[in-house]
């Protein structure tokens, strides 16, 4: 069974619709539009747990509830 892909522009659109997009963080900048080099980037999974993330996973973090490292 082939997994469905979701692209960065599609993710941006969905987050904007729900007023959830703060910024897109790239290795060199924080931006509000999708950088050209990310327009074809696609994911097959979403995870809030870094232990389950891989190269095809969009990893999301909500900073308000992060625990301090021990």
Secondary structure as GFF3:
##gff-version 3
##sequence-region A 1 70
A	DSSP	beta_strand	6	7	.	.	.	ID=ss1
A	DSSP	alpha_helix	8	17	.	.	.	ID=ss2
A	DSSP	beta_strand	24	25	.	.	.	ID=ss3
A	DSSP	beta_strand	30	31	.	.	.	ID=ss4
A	DSSP	three_ten_helix	36	38	.	.	.	ID=ss5
A	DSSP	beta_strand	42	43	.	.	.	ID=ss6
A	DSSP	beta_strand	45	47	.	.	.	ID=ss7
A	DSSP	three_ten_helix	50	52	.	.	.	ID=ss8
A	DSSP	beta_strand	57	59	.	.	.	ID=ss9
A	DSSP	three_ten_helix	63	65	.	.	.	ID=ss10
###
